[in-house]
């Protein structure tokens, strides 16, 4: 599995409790942009819409239009993209506790060359939790430096 785009800020801002993998509905030029790592998951989240059937969408993910595509000039880089999840997976996302957010963690190439999205269910960290994360990271860096 080759990681195309990673949301490094998600682990810092949220405590991830559960992860799952979903497919993405993309156009050909969006796939080419992703394979060139021309995308960002900063500020993105997953929204579940209850039309007749519940559907999950990736919202505010920025995929830069592919520069060699003819339709790149009229493409919206932050349009909502549908996630390919079955009903039981969507219902498991809906049934989680209140105060949680569904966050995209990374976009990668799965089996058979298909583009997949790893999503996580997270609860926002408080400021003191973030400080603890920074302290742990700094301690691990010092230990690693001393080993080298």
N, C-alpha and C positions, 0 to 999 in steps of 0.2 A: 504494500500500500504506500503510495507516494502522497505525502501531504502537500497540497497546493496552497492553501491559505490556513493560517492558524490564528485563533483569537486568544492571544496571550493575556490580555487584560481580564478575560472572563474568570480565570482562576484567582486573580488578585481581588476582583470586586465581588465574587460570589463563592459560596460554599456549595460545591456541586455534590448532589446526593445520588443522582441516578443518571445514567447515560444510555442513549440509544442511537441507532443509525437509521437515516432516512434517505431516500432518493430525492433528486431535484429535477424539476421540469425546466429545461433550459433550451435556448435556441443554439444553433451551430456556432454562431459567432461568440456567444457567451462561453461556450465550452472552450473555444480557442483562447479567449482571454484568460479563463481560469487556468488553463494549462501553461500560459505564459506568466502566471502568478500576478495578474493585473486585477486584483480584487482586495476588498477589505471587509472584515466582519465587525469593525469597531462600531459600537452603538446598535448593532443588529439584534433582533429578537424574533421569536416565533409566536405568531398569533393564530388562535383557533377561531374560525368563523363558523357560525351556526346558520348556514342557509338551510335548505331542507336536510342536508346531511352535513355533519361537521367536517371541515377541511382545515388543514394546517398550512400556513403560509410563512415564508421567510420574509421579514419586513426590514427595510433600511440597510440591506446588504448592498455594498457598492461593487458592481462589476463593470469595469471600464470597457466601453465599446471597443471592439477589435478594430484596429486602425486600417486593416486591409479589406474590411467588409464594406460592401456597397450600401448596406442599410445601417451602418454605424452612426451616421449623422443624425438619424431620427430615433435612435434607441435611447430609452430612459435607463440610466445606469442604476437607479435605486428603485426599480419597479418591484412589486411584490411577486415572489416566486413560489409556486405551489410545491409542497413537499409530498412525497409519495409514501404514505403511511396507511396501513389498513385500519379498519374500524376499532379493533381491540386496542391497537397502539394509541390511537387518538383518544379513546375513552380512558386509557391509563394516564395520559397526560392531563386530561380534564379533571380526573378524580384526585389529583394531588392536593396537599394542604394549602390553605390560603396564605398569601404572602410570598409565593414562589414565582419564579420567572423561568421561562423556557429559553435557554441561551444557545446560540450556535457556537460550537467549540472549534471545529475545523472542517474544512472541505478537503476531500481526498479522492484519489482514483481507486475504486474498488475492483472486484473481480470483473473480468471481461471488459475492462476499460470504462466502466460506468462511473459517473461522478456521484459521490455520496457526501452526505452532511452528517457529522456527529453532533447531536444536540444533547444538552444536559439540563436537568432540572435543578435550579439553584436558588438559594436564599441569599439576599444581599448581606454583605458583611458590614459591620459597624466600623467606625474609625479605629477603635482599639484592636479589633481583629486584624485590620490591615497592618497596624503597627507590629503585631505579633508575627505576621507573615514576613514582613521586611526583616525583622530580627532573625528569624529562622533562616532566611535566605542568606543574610550576611554571615551568620555563623557557619553555614555550610560552605560558603565561599572561602572563609578563612581556613577551615579544615582542609579543603581541597588544595589551597595554596601551600599549606604546610607539608602535605603529602608529596607535592611535586618538588 
